[in-house]
């Protein structure tokens, strides 16, 4: 297939080079996403250039998780490859469940040990309340992967039929991405108009807002769209003109979402919930697709990636799993700004430095765990 560059690794397994390239740098973007929101926590002036800059750089890293899922879809949904559901359950699904349980216990243990607000609550009560309660925030990704992996036999039937796959993608993108975006615009417009004016447009906008919210909530294809889209973009040969159009749309979509996000902050305050702040977002979908395609075709003449990039790719999963330990229990262990320098642009540079340091620390921990026979499979 044109644009698919492979090499044989030392164990003889064919690797897709642009997947390794994306896999290497996606954890850096994830760490940045989890470090960056703390700039909002310390109340930047919404109208300031500092806020605009910090908001923009966070959005520019939003491609990471969607591309992780797209790569998984490209690998699992190829209908030409042999597939055993029993083997898939044992090798992939069960492994993810074990990884989820292991790291849930790890984070519950660390959180109970390093909690600064235990009060009269003992360690065990604190531990049980965490491990039996809601999973640690970044582990949601494992739950999504388990659900997607369970859907692989069904989704392979869809990708085996090109017309059905196209229909699935169009339906999913419209319902789960486009409609929430339309509803979001309606919400922001309604905040700008006076409800007491009884303008006919108010009723129309409220109607659209209700309908889009209802439909998006009833048909949760969201991450399955990314999963199937990964197979589509990986297997489809796109013309140069079409790729340029996608790049332009990706840039325009990201600029648009940055501006809409700022408007949302101005109108709704610091509420970061909503369609514009999640991965299930038409702008993130477009931008992530553009990056995916740029890596695919940009690396098609590359025959070998540097060893340091291959090592980054090798430990990417483990880095994702353990990076929150350093963010929550080292960098922000007391929920205060670790860089109170009073100069926001300098502070932004310090956040970049923190991202790099946390990545290196997570890499070293993952590397160490991978050398332990009993634990290497959980990273």
Secondary structure, 3 states (H helix, E strand, C coil): CCCCCEEECCCCCEEEHHHHHHHHHHHHHHHHHHHHCHHHHCCCCCCCHHHHHHHHHHHCCCHHHHHHHHHHHHHHCCCCCCCCHHHHHHHHHHHHHHHHHHHHHHHHHHHHHHCCCCCCCCHHHHHHHHHCCCCCHHHHHHHHHHHHHHCHHHHHHHHCCHHHHHHHHHHHHHHHHHHHHHHHHHHHHHHHCCHHHCCHHHHHHHHHHHHHHHHHHHCCCHHHHHHHHHHHHHHCCCCHHHHHHHHHHHHHHHHHHHHHHHHHHHHHCCCCCCHHHCCCCHHHHHHHHHHHHHHHHHCCCCCCCCHHHHHHHHCHHHHHHHHHHHHHHHHCCCCCCCCCCCCHHHHHHHHHHHHHHHHHHHHHHHHHHHCCCCCHHHC
